């Protein structure tokens, strides 16, 4: 099944393991465009979810609210499955680490108390839209995937890791399947952000390479990927090769509140372009 675009990277919680995923309000229009149908409140559609070579029955629902009782309530769109369904059982087995940790915590706290895992324990369910509007594809990033990805980049410099993640053709180099999952996400986010900024560097604002008929821009991880494995858009910047090399040569501190880099020699540089990082 051909993937058309990334939809959502969701931290695994009790809801994922039992009954489904809520689609953030900011992504609902993107979702409905991708499945080519409107979803008024109270509507529900049968869908298919592809995961690990199997296809599962799921339902896409826009929960119906009483407009008079909740006039300001935003639409609540969910991809749902039954807690005793084959999909739920598969997710519990696939994310066995999260399932065990969350179940143990829930047994020791009052009912409805939120359960939170440490960053080092997090696992993820990734959703993609496909060429078939009735099918959503999913991929699991487990603790084992995280450990294997870290191990595969252990001896690499951060700038080399970023170049590795950004490569389009991975057939000529050895890359673990676990790191390939991160690479696919990284390229998806990076390419979308490059389009947002017109392939300009967020620091200097220049579109490097245009006089040669080329677009030369890099994706930089604010918090180094080698330390965090965080390739979410909130951890990415689009920079020119010059600034990318300078950042890795000097290791400046990035202040999100001011959207600026503070270099070890005292020099400060504020982003000229910034539409996706919110302080």
N, C-alpha and C positions, 0 to 999 in steps of 0.2 A: 504494500500500500504506500503510495507516494505521500510524503509529508509536505504540507504546504507552508506551515508556519508554526512557530512556538506559541503556546497559549498560556501555560501557567507552570511554575515550579512551586510546589506546595510542600511545606514541612509536614512530615508524617505525624499525625496526632490521632486521638481516639476516634474522631469522626472519619478520617480516612480509612482506618482499620475496620470500621463498623458499617458505615452507611453512606459516605460520599464526600464531595468536595463542594464548597461554596465558591462561586466565581465572583471575584471582586467587582464592584460597581464600575471601576475604571476599565474593565475588560469585557463588560457585557455587550457593548456595541460591536466590538471586534469579534466576539463569539458569534453573535447573530448574523453578522456579515459573512463570517466564514461558513456557517451552516445554511446560509441563504434562506432564512425564514425569520419572521417576526415572532416574538414571544410575549404576548400580553399576559398580564397577571392572571394566574389560575390555569395557564396552559401547561401542557406536559407532552413530551414527545419521546417515543421509544428510540433509543440509539444503540449503537454497538461500540464497545471499547476493546481495542486490540492491545494485548500485553503478553510479552514473552511467547509469541507464536500462537496464542489462543484468542478467541473472540468471546466476549461476555455481553450479556444483556444489561443495559443500564437505562436510566430515564433522565431526561433533562427537563427540569421543572422551574417555573417561575411561581413562587409561593404566593397564594392569594391573601391579601390583607384587607381588612375592613377600612376603606378609605376614610370613613367618617371618624373611626376610632383612632386610626394612625395616619393622619393626613400628610405627615412629613416623611413617612417611612419610604426608604429607597427600595427598588426592586431587589428581591432576594432570589437569585438564580442559582440552582444547585444541580450538580451531576450526581444522581443518587443510585445506590444499589442496596439490596437487602442484606442485613447483617448475617444471615445464614446462607447467602448465595455463594456459588463457587468463586466469584471474584473476591468477596470479603475473605474467604478462607485462604485464597491464594496470596492476598496482600498480607494477611497475618503470618503466613509462612515465610514470605519473601522478606518482610520487615520484622522478623522474629525478635530482633534485639529491641526495637521500639515497643513491640507488643508486650514483651516481658516486663520492660521497665515501666511502661505506663500502667499496665495492669497491677503491678506491685504497688505503685504509688496510689492508684485509685483505691486500693484495698485499705490504705492507711490514713486516708483523709476523708472529711465529710463529703457527702454526695454533692455533685455539681461544682466542687472545688476545681479550678483549672489546674491541669498538670503540665509542668514545663520541664523539658529536658535540657541538659547542658549542651552548649554548642558542639562539643566533641561527640555527643551522642545522637545528633540529628541525622535523619535520613529524609529522602525526598521522593515524591511522586511527580513526574514531569508529564505534562499533557501537551499534545500537538494536534492541530487541525490537519485533516487529510484532504485529498482530492475528492473523496466521497463525503458529501455534507452530512451523511447519516453515521459516519464513523469517526471516532476520536481515538488517536493512538496514545499509548502511555509507555513510560519507561521508569524503571526503579533505580534510584541511586542509594545503595545500602551502605552500612558501616564498612562492610568488606570492600566495596567499591572505593570508598574514601581512603581506606588504608592502602589499598593497592595503588591508587592514583598518587598518593603521597610518596610511596616507595619508588614509583617509576620516575619521579622527578627529583629524588633526594639529592643527587649529585649535580644538578643543573643550576646555573645562574638564573635569577628571576627573569631577566630580559630574554634569555634563551627559551624559557618556559612559555613566555608570552608569544614569541615567534612560533613555537611549536603548536600552541593552541590555535594560532591564526592561520596555519597552513591549510590550503585547500586540498592538496593531494597528500594523503598520509600513507599511500601504498609503498613508498620507497623506504620508510623508516619504521622501526619497531615501536609500536605504541600499544600499551595494554588496552583491552576492551573497556576497562573501567575509566581510564583517562580519556578514551574516545568519547564516552558519554559527556564528560565535561567539555571536551573540545567542540562537540556539536552545539551545545548550549552557548559556549563562548563565541563561536563564529556567528550564531544566530543573533545574539544580543549586539555583538560588535558591528556587524554589517548594518543592522537597523539603526544604530546610533550614528554610524558614519553617514548614512543617508540623511538623518535628522540635521546633522551639522554641515551637510554639503561637502563632506570630506575635508573640512577645514579643521585645523588644530584648535582645540578649545583654549589653549594658552595664548598663542600669538594671533590666532584668527586667520592664518594664511592657508590657502589651498595649495599645498606643495605639489609641484609636478604639472600643473595645468598648462604651462607654456610648452611642455613637451607632449601634451596630449595624454597625460597620465594622472592617476589619482593615487597619491602616496600618503597614507595615514595609518597609524598604529592604534591598537587598543591597549590601554594601560590599566592595570589593576591598582587601585588606590591602596588597599590593604593587600599586600603581596599574596598572590594565589598560592605560592609555595607554603605559606603559613596558614591560610584560611580556607583554601579551596572555594572561595567565594567569587563566582563569576556572574553575579546578579548585576543588572544595569546600575544599581546604586553604588556599585564598587568599580565602575568602569569610567574611563575618560578616553576621548579621542584626541590623539596628539600627533604632531609631526615627528619624523624620525630624529630631528635635532633635539627637540625637547625630550623625547623619549630617552635618548642616550644621556642627556644631562641629568634627568631625574634618577636614572639608575647609577650614574657615576657619583652623585652627591647625596642621594637618599634624603631628600627634604621631607619635612612634615607637611601634610595636607590638612588644612583647617576647613572643615565642611561649612562651618557657620559663615565664614567670609569667602569661601570658595577660592582659597589662595594657597600657594606653596610658600613655606618658609625654609630657606636654604641655610645650611650650616654657617655660611659666612655672613648671615644677617640679611641677605637680599630677600625681598618678598615679591611675589608675582601672582596677581589675581587673574582668574580666568576671564578672558574676553568674551567667551561664548559659554553659556550655561542655561539649558532649558530643562535638564532632566535630574539635576541634583538639587534636592530641597533640604535646607538646613533644619 
